[in-house]
Amino acid sequence: MCSNGVNTGQFEQMLDQIDDHIKLERRWVHTLGHMAGDAGYATVDAKLHAAQALLDDVRALLDEAKDALEDDATETSGVTVSLV
């Protein structure tokens, strides 16, 4: 569906791509955190797990954005486009 000049289907796919990328980066941060912890680097381990939590927050916000996309598209559906 296209609303107000935005193809919402493509927009949602792009949000999914960003989420997939963040999911991969979260997995790497998680793995590195455990590697650091196993090696005795407690501070590095703690920082990486804090980064992991922030990436979880990013993913949650992306989910909220996807949910809001449909609501916003519905609210702006009264837009008309004219050729100039």
Backbone as numpy.savetxt, mean C-alpha at the origin, in Angstrom:
# Nx Ny Nz CAx CAy CAz Cx Cy Cz
-14.45 1.01 -14.61 -15.29 2.19 -14.61 -14.40 3.43 -14.61
-14.79 4.40 -15.38 -14.04 5.65 -15.43 -14.89 6.74 -14.79
-14.34 7.41 -13.84 -15.07 8.46 -13.14 -14.17 9.66 -12.97
-14.66 10.81 -13.42 -13.93 12.06 -13.23 -12.52 11.98 -13.82
-12.39 11.33 -14.96 -11.10 11.25 -15.62 -10.16 10.21 -15.05
-10.61 9.38 -14.11 -9.78 8.36 -13.50 -10.38 7.00 -13.81
-9.57 6.13 -14.41 -10.00 4.76 -14.64 -9.82 4.03 -13.31
-10.92 3.82 -12.61 -10.82 3.27 -11.26 -10.31 1.84 -11.24
-10.59 1.08 -12.29 -10.07 -0.29 -12.36 -8.55 -0.30 -12.42
-7.99 0.55 -13.28 -6.53 0.65 -13.38 -5.94 1.22 -12.10
-6.62 2.17 -11.51 -6.15 2.78 -10.27 -6.05 1.72 -9.18
-7.08 0.88 -9.08 -7.07 -0.18 -8.08 -5.95 -1.18 -8.36
-5.71 -1.49 -9.63 -4.61 -2.40 -9.97 -3.26 -1.81 -9.57
-3.09 -0.51 -9.75 -1.84 0.13 -9.35 -1.67 0.09 -7.83
-2.75 0.27 -7.09 -2.68 0.14 -5.63 -2.30 -1.28 -5.25
-2.84 -2.26 -5.96 -2.48 -3.66 -5.70 -1.00 -3.91 -5.98
-0.47 -3.31 -7.05 0.95 -3.47 -7.37 1.83 -2.86 -6.27
1.45 -1.70 -5.79 2.20 -1.08 -4.70 2.15 -1.97 -3.46
0.96 -2.52 -3.16 0.81 -3.39 -2.01 1.69 -4.63 -2.15
1.73 -5.22 -3.34 2.58 -6.39 -3.57 4.05 -6.05 -3.33
4.46 -4.88 -3.78 5.85 -4.45 -3.60 6.16 -4.27 -2.11
5.26 -3.61 -1.39 5.46 -3.39 0.05 5.47 -4.72 0.79
4.62 -5.66 0.36 4.58 -6.98 0.98 5.93 -7.68 0.84
6.54 -7.57 -0.33 7.85 -8.18 -0.56 8.91 -7.50 0.30
8.90 -6.19 0.35 9.88 -5.46 1.17 9.70 -5.79 2.64
8.45 -5.97 3.10 8.19 -6.34 4.48 8.80 -7.70 4.79
8.66 -8.62 3.85 9.22 -9.97 4.05 10.73 -9.90 4.19
11.39 -9.05 3.36 12.84 -8.90 3.45 13.24 -8.28 4.78
12.53 -7.25 5.21 12.84 -6.61 6.48 12.67 -7.61 7.62
11.62 -8.40 7.56 11.38 -9.43 8.58 12.54 -10.43 8.63
12.95 -10.90 7.46 14.05 -11.87 7.38 15.35 -11.27 7.91
15.65 -10.05 7.48 16.87 -9.39 7.94 16.84 -9.12 9.44
15.66 -8.79 9.96 15.54 -8.58 11.40 15.90 -9.84 12.18
15.40 -10.97 11.70 15.73 -12.22 12.39 17.21 -12.58 12.22
17.77 -12.30 11.06 19.20 -12.55 10.86 20.03 -11.72 11.82
19.65 -10.45 11.96 20.38 -9.57 12.86 20.22 -10.04 14.31
19.01 -10.40 14.68 18.78 -10.88 16.04 19.55 -12.15 16.35
19.57 -13.07 15.39 20.30 -14.32 15.59 21.81 -14.09 15.71
22.28 -13.00 15.08 23.71 -12.68 15.13 24.07 -11.85 16.36
23.07 -11.51 17.18 23.35 -10.75 18.39 23.24 -9.25 18.23
22.77 -8.78 17.09 22.62 -7.34 16.87 21.21 -6.91 17.30
21.04 -6.75 18.60 19.72 -6.49 19.17 19.13 -5.15 18.70
19.95 -4.13 18.60 19.44 -2.82 18.19 18.98 -2.86 16.74
19.77 -3.48 15.87 19.39 -3.61 14.46 18.10 -4.41 14.36
18.02 -5.50 15.11 16.82 -6.34 15.12 15.59 -5.51 15.50
15.71 -4.71 16.55 14.59 -3.89 17.01 14.19 -2.85 15.96
15.18 -2.22 15.34 14.89 -1.20 14.32 14.19 -1.82 13.11
14.66 -3.00 12.70 14.06 -3.64 11.54 12.64 -4.12 11.85
12.40 -4.58 13.06 11.04 -4.97 13.41 10.13 -3.74 13.53
10.69 -2.61 13.93 9.91 -1.37 13.93 9.57 -0.96 12.50
10.53 -1.12 11.60 10.28 -0.82 10.18 9.21 -1.77 9.63
9.26 -3.01 10.04 8.27 -3.99 9.62 6.87 -3.54 10.05
6.75 -3.05 11.26 5.46 -2.58 11.75 4.96 -1.38 10.94
5.88 -0.50 10.56 5.50 0.65 9.74 5.03 0.20 8.35
5.69 -0.81 7.80 5.26 -1.34 6.50 3.88 -1.99 6.62
3.59 -2.61 7.75 2.24 -3.14 7.98 1.22 -2.00 7.98
1.60 -0.87 8.58 0.71 0.30 8.59 0.48 0.81 7.17
1.53 0.82 6.36 1.40 1.27 4.96 0.42 0.38 4.22
0.55 -0.93 4.40 -0.35 -1.86 3.72 -1.80 -1.65 4.17
-2.01 -1.37 5.45 -3.36 -1.12 5.95 -3.94 0.15 5.33
-3.11 1.18 5.20 -3.57 2.43 4.57 -3.89 2.22 3.09
-3.11 1.39 2.41 -3.41 1.08 1.01 -4.75 0.36 0.89
-5.05 -0.54 1.82 -6.35 -1.21 1.83 -7.47 -0.20 2.03
-7.26 0.73 2.94 -8.26 1.77 3.18 -8.45 2.64 1.94
-7.37 2.92 1.24 -7.46 3.72 0.02 -8.27 2.98 -1.04
-8.05 1.67 -1.15 -8.83 0.89 -2.12 -10.32 0.91 -1.77
-10.63 0.80 -0.50 -12.03 0.85 -0.07 -12.63 2.23 -0.37
-11.86 3.27 -0.12 -12.35 4.63 -0.35 -12.49 4.95 -1.83
-11.73 4.27 -2.67 -11.77 4.54 -4.11 -13.18 4.36 -4.65
-13.82 3.26 -4.29 -15.17 3.00 -4.79 -16.16 4.04 -4.27
-16.04 4.39 -2.99 -16.93 5.39 -2.40 -16.75 6.75 -3.07
-15.50 7.16 -3.26 -15.24 8.45 -3.90 -15.70 8.46 -5.34
-15.52 7.35 -6.06 -15.95 7.28 -7.46 -17.47 7.41 -7.55
-18.17 6.83 -6.60 -19.63 6.92 -6.59 -20.08 8.35 -6.33
-19.40 9.02 -5.41 -19.77 10.40 -5.07 -19.49 11.38 -6.20
-18.49 11.11 -7.02 -18.14 12.03 -8.10 -18.70 11.60 -9.44
-19.63 10.66 -9.43 -20.12 10.12 -10.70 -20.97 11.11 -11.48
-21.35 12.24 -10.89 -22.16 13.23 -11.57 -21.35 14.13 -12.49
-20.07 13.88 -12.65 -19.20 14.71 -13.47 -19.49 14.47 -14.94
-19.57 15.53 -15.71 -19.76 15.40 -17.16 -18.50 15.89 -17.85
-18.19 15.26 -18.95 -17.00 15.62 -19.73 -17.46 16.10 -21.09
-16.93 17.24 -21.52 -17.29 17.81 -22.83 -16.05 17.93 -23.69
-16.19 17.58 -24.95 -15.07 17.77 -25.88 -14.94 19.24 -26.21
-13.73 19.70 -26.31 -13.48 21.11 -26.59 -12.90 21.23 -27.97
